[in-house]
Amino acid sequence: MSKNVLITGASGTVGSVLTELLIKKGYKVSHLSRSGSAKRGSVRIFGWDLAENYIEPAALENAHIIIHLAGAGVADERWTDKRKKEIKDSRIFSTRLLFEKLKQIPHKVETFISASAVGIYGNSGKALMREDANIHPSDFLADVTQSWEEEVFQIQELNIRTLALRIGVVLSNQGGALEKMALPVKYGAGAALGSGEQIMSWIHIDDLCEMFCHLIQKESYSGAFNAVAPNPVSNKEFTRTLAKVLNKPIFLPPVPAFVLKIMLGEMSAMVLGGSNVSAEKILKTGFAFKYSTAEDALKDLLKTNN
């Protein structure tokens, strides 16, 4: 029997690629969307509304697996107090709504996999961060992510296998971080940011989507998993590798931290900080990365541009 996978936040880059992969692997996929009920190809779309505390009951009644990706984009807008509230509330209240409705609506859900983020480790420098690290929220993203995971793991109380993937910087050729990082390099204006020594824990989008599928199938595993490639790099090294793959020079000095703080405000913490995140736990489950080095990932994603 093919299992039914319900995805929240499916309109984003990860959700779109993951939907295609799951269908290719024989799963039946449906989405939760604020735009309401519809059908898109083989994908059935169910409505939900956080403000009204509503999920279309059939969405949960038919699902065996829920993949929870919903949440306001962290890098989409400047971090005003209002935007920070949206970022946090969208994650907390969407997860809480799923928990409450799973308690109320008869369902067949056996696995719940939520996105999370390596931001939970804060700006932890070069110390290797494993899933069992003692976490003391030191900044906005660490606070958001810890609060988010607390909501996620409440779902274990319903005897549903629950996992959280602490996702690093997702490299994709369909927008997102890579597009923003590659643009100045393409025009000969590439430069490291701040000291350039901050560690970037990243993952190719194809490996990330395969990881979701892998953990669906590995039914004995639960808890938090770092979703990062096994070879993190410094910002300086990533910029150099990007320039090499694009065959562009890097001759500008690093962009000073104070300039980034003026340009980005509090959001500058995203590029000036970093964490050295371990992939050891997911590797021990038998997961094999297709792209384990930044150069391999960038060559694949930018090949059409060379």
C-alpha positions as CSV (number, residue, x, y, z in Angstrom):
1,M,0.0,0.0,0.0
2,S,1.4,3.4,-1.0
3,K,1.4,5.8,2.0
4,N,-0.2,9.2,2.1
5,V,2.2,12.1,2.9
6,L,0.7,15.5,3.9
7,I,3.1,18.5,3.5
8,T,2.7,21.9,5.1
9,G,4.7,24.8,3.6
10,A,4.8,22.9,0.3
11,S,4.9,26.0,-2.0
12,G,8.5,26.7,-1.0
13,T,11.6,25.4,-2.8
14,V,12.1,22.4,-0.5
15,G,8.4,21.5,-0.5
16,S,8.2,21.6,-4.3
17,V,11.3,19.4,-4.9
18,L,10.2,17.1,-2.1
19,T,6.7,16.7,-3.5
20,E,8.2,15.6,-6.9
21,L,10.6,13.2,-5.2
22,L,7.9,11.5,-3.0
23,I,5.5,11.1,-6.0
24,K,8.4,9.6,-8.0
25,K,9.0,7.1,-5.1
26,G,5.4,6.0,-5.2
27,Y,3.8,8.0,-2.3
28,K,0.5,9.8,-2.6
29,V,1.1,13.5,-1.7
30,S,-1.3,16.1,-0.4
31,H,-0.7,19.7,0.7
32,L,-2.1,22.0,3.4
33,S,-2.5,25.5,2.0
34,R,-4.0,28.8,3.2
35,S,-5.6,29.2,-0.3
36,G,-8.0,26.4,0.4
37,S,-9.1,23.1,-1.3
38,A,-8.0,22.4,-4.9
39,K,-6.3,19.7,-7.0
40,R,-3.0,20.2,-8.8
41,G,-2.1,17.2,-10.9
42,S,-2.1,14.2,-8.6
43,V,-1.7,16.4,-5.5
44,R,-4.8,17.2,-3.5
45,I,-4.7,20.5,-1.6
46,F,-6.6,20.9,1.7
47,G,-7.3,24.2,3.4
48,W,-6.0,25.4,6.8
49,D,-6.3,28.7,8.6
50,L,-4.1,29.5,11.6
51,A,-6.2,32.6,12.5
52,E,-9.4,30.5,12.6
53,N,-7.7,27.5,14.2
54,Y,-8.9,25.4,11.3
55,I,-7.6,22.4,9.4
56,E,-9.8,20.6,6.8
57,P,-10.5,17.3,8.6
58,A,-9.9,15.1,5.6
59,A,-6.3,16.3,5.4
60,L,-5.5,14.5,8.6
61,E,-7.9,11.6,8.2
62,N,-6.1,10.4,5.1
63,A,-2.5,11.0,6.1
64,H,0.1,8.4,7.3
65,I,3.0,10.8,7.4
66,I,3.1,14.6,8.0
67,I,6.0,16.7,6.8
68,H,5.8,20.1,8.4
69,L,7.7,22.8,6.5
70,A,5.5,25.8,7.2
71,G,7.0,29.0,8.5
72,A,7.5,32.6,7.5
73,G,10.8,33.1,5.5
74,V,13.6,34.0,7.8
75,A,15.6,35.9,5.2
76,D,12.7,37.4,3.2
77,E,12.4,40.7,5.0
78,R,14.3,43.0,7.4
79,W,13.8,41.9,11.1
80,T,11.5,44.5,12.4
81,D,9.7,43.6,15.7
82,K,6.6,42.8,13.7
83,R,8.5,40.5,11.3
84,K,10.3,38.7,14.1
85,K,6.9,38.0,15.7
86,E,5.7,36.6,12.3
87,I,8.7,34.3,12.0
88,K,8.2,32.9,15.5
89,D,4.4,32.7,15.6
90,S,4.1,31.1,12.2
91,R,6.2,28.2,13.4
92,I,4.8,27.9,17.0
93,F,1.2,28.3,16.1
94,S,1.1,26.1,13.0
95,T,2.8,23.3,14.9
96,R,0.5,23.7,17.9
97,L,-2.6,23.7,15.6
98,L,-1.4,20.3,14.1
99,F,-0.9,18.9,17.6
100,E,-4.4,20.0,18.7
101,K,-6.2,18.7,15.6
102,L,-4.3,15.4,15.8
103,K,-5.8,15.0,19.3
104,Q,-9.3,15.7,18.1
105,I,-9.6,14.2,14.6
106,P,-9.5,10.4,14.0
107,H,-6.4,9.7,11.9
108,K,-3.8,7.2,10.7
109,V,-0.7,9.4,11.2
110,E,2.3,7.3,12.3
111,T,5.2,9.7,11.5
112,F,5.6,13.4,11.9
113,I,8.7,15.0,10.5
114,S,9.2,18.8,11.0
115,A,11.8,21.1,9.6
116,S,14.0,22.8,12.2
117,A,17.2,24.7,11.7
118,V,20.9,24.6,12.7
119,G,20.1,28.1,14.1
120,I,19.2,26.3,17.3
121,Y,23.0,26.1,18.0
122,G,23.4,29.9,17.8
123,N,26.7,31.4,16.8
124,S,28.7,28.5,18.2
125,G,32.0,29.1,16.4
126,K,34.2,26.2,15.5
127,A,33.0,23.7,18.2
128,L,31.4,20.7,16.6
129,M,27.7,20.7,17.4
130,R,25.9,17.4,17.7
131,E,22.2,16.8,18.3
132,D,22.8,16.2,22.1
133,A,24.6,19.5,22.6
134,N,23.5,21.6,25.6
135,I,21.5,24.4,23.9
136,H,21.3,27.9,25.5
137,P,19.5,30.3,23.1
138,S,21.9,33.1,22.6
139,D,20.1,35.0,19.8
140,F,16.8,35.4,18.0
141,L,17.1,32.4,15.7
142,A,18.2,30.1,18.5
143,D,15.3,31.1,20.6
144,V,12.8,30.6,17.8
145,T,14.2,27.2,16.8
146,Q,14.3,25.9,20.4
147,S,10.7,27.1,21.0
148,W,9.6,25.5,17.7
149,E,11.2,22.1,18.6
150,E,9.4,22.2,22.0
151,E,6.1,22.4,20.1
152,V,7.2,19.7,17.6
153,F,8.1,17.1,20.2
154,Q,4.8,17.5,22.0
155,I,3.5,15.4,19.2
156,Q,5.3,12.4,20.6
157,E,2.7,12.4,23.4
158,L,0.2,11.2,20.8
159,N,2.2,8.0,20.1
160,I,3.3,9.4,16.8
161,R,7.0,8.9,15.8
162,T,8.4,12.5,15.8
163,L,11.5,13.8,14.1
164,A,13.0,17.3,13.6
165,L,15.5,18.0,10.8
166,R,17.9,20.8,11.8
167,I,18.5,22.1,8.4
168,G,21.6,24.0,7.4
169,V,21.9,26.5,4.5
170,V,20.0,24.8,1.6
171,L,21.8,25.1,-1.7
172,S,19.4,25.1,-4.6
173,N,19.4,26.5,-8.2
174,Q,15.8,27.6,-7.7
175,G,16.3,30.7,-5.6
176,G,17.2,31.0,-1.9
177,A,20.6,31.5,-0.4
178,L,22.8,30.4,-3.3
179,E,21.2,32.8,-5.7
180,K,21.9,35.7,-3.4
181,M,25.5,34.5,-2.7
182,A,26.3,33.8,-6.4
183,L,25.1,37.1,-7.8
184,P,27.9,39.4,-6.6
185,V,30.5,36.7,-7.6
186,K,29.1,36.5,-11.1
187,Y,29.6,40.3,-11.5
188,G,33.1,40.2,-10.1
189,A,32.1,41.7,-6.8
190,G,32.4,38.6,-4.7
191,A,33.9,39.0,-1.2
192,A,34.0,37.2,2.1
193,L,31.6,38.6,4.8
194,G,33.0,39.9,8.1
195,S,36.0,37.9,9.2
196,G,35.2,35.2,6.7
197,E,36.1,32.6,9.4
198,Q,32.5,31.9,10.4
199,I,31.5,28.3,9.6
200,M,28.7,27.6,7.2
201,S,26.9,24.2,7.6
202,W,25.1,23.6,4.3
203,I,23.2,20.9,2.3
204,H,22.3,20.3,-1.3
205,I,18.6,20.4,-1.8
206,D,18.5,16.9,-3.4
207,D,20.3,15.4,-0.4
208,L,17.9,17.2,2.0
209,C,14.8,15.8,0.2
210,E,16.4,12.3,0.1
211,M,17.0,12.6,3.8
212,F,13.3,13.2,4.5
213,C,12.5,10.1,2.4
214,H,15.2,8.1,4.2
215,L,13.8,8.9,7.6
216,I,10.3,8.1,6.5
217,Q,11.5,4.6,5.7
218,K,13.8,4.1,8.7
219,E,10.9,3.6,11.1
220,S,13.1,2.9,14.2
221,Y,14.5,6.4,14.3
222,S,13.1,9.5,16.0
223,G,14.3,12.7,17.6
224,A,16.4,15.5,16.2
225,F,18.8,15.0,13.2
226,N,21.2,17.5,11.8
227,A,20.4,17.9,8.1
228,V,23.8,19.1,6.9
229,A,26.5,17.8,4.6
230,P,29.5,16.2,6.3
231,N,32.0,19.0,5.2
232,P,31.1,22.4,6.6
233,V,33.2,25.3,5.2
234,S,34.1,28.8,6.3
235,N,32.4,31.7,4.6
236,K,35.8,32.6,3.0
237,E,36.3,29.1,1.7
238,F,32.7,28.9,0.4
239,T,33.1,32.3,-1.5
240,R,36.4,31.1,-3.0
241,T,34.8,27.8,-4.1
242,L,31.9,29.6,-5.6
243,A,34.2,31.9,-7.6
244,K,36.2,28.9,-8.8
245,V,33.1,27.0,-10.0
246,L,31.9,30.2,-11.8
247,N,35.4,30.9,-13.1
248,K,35.4,34.4,-11.6
249,P,38.1,36.2,-9.7
250,I,37.9,37.2,-6.0
251,F,39.9,40.4,-5.6
252,L,37.8,42.5,-3.2
253,P,38.6,42.6,0.5
254,P,36.0,41.1,3.0
255,V,32.9,43.2,3.6
256,P,33.4,44.7,7.1
257,A,31.0,43.5,9.8
258,F,29.8,47.0,10.6
259,V,28.7,47.6,7.0
260,L,26.6,44.4,7.1
261,K,25.1,45.5,10.4
262,I,24.1,48.8,8.8
263,M,22.7,47.1,5.7
264,L,20.9,44.2,7.4
265,G,20.3,45.2,10.9
266,E,19.9,42.3,13.4
267,M,19.5,39.9,10.4
268,S,23.3,40.4,9.8
269,A,23.7,37.7,12.6
270,M,22.7,35.2,9.9
271,V,25.8,35.9,7.8
272,L,28.3,37.0,10.5
273,G,27.6,34.0,12.8
274,G,27.9,30.4,12.1
275,S,28.1,26.9,13.6
276,N,30.1,23.8,12.8
277,V,27.4,21.2,12.7
278,S,28.0,17.4,12.7
279,A,26.4,15.0,10.2
280,E,27.6,12.0,12.1
281,K,24.1,10.9,13.4
282,I,22.4,10.8,10.0
283,L,25.4,9.0,8.5
284,K,25.1,6.3,11.2
285,T,21.6,5.5,9.9
286,G,23.0,4.5,6.6
287,F,22.2,7.7,4.7
288,A,24.6,8.4,1.8
289,F,25.2,12.0,0.7
290,K,25.4,12.5,-3.1
291,Y,27.0,15.9,-2.6
292,S,29.4,15.8,0.4
293,T,31.7,18.7,-0.5
294,A,30.7,22.3,-1.3
295,E,32.6,22.1,-4.6
296,D,30.6,19.0,-5.8
297,A,27.3,20.7,-4.8
298,L,28.1,24.0,-6.5
299,K,29.3,22.3,-9.7
300,D,26.0,20.4,-9.9
301,L,23.8,23.4,-9.1
302,L,25.6,25.9,-11.3
303,K,26.5,23.7,-14.2
304,T,23.9,25.3,-16.5
305,N,25.6,28.7,-15.9
306,N,29.1,27.6,-17.0
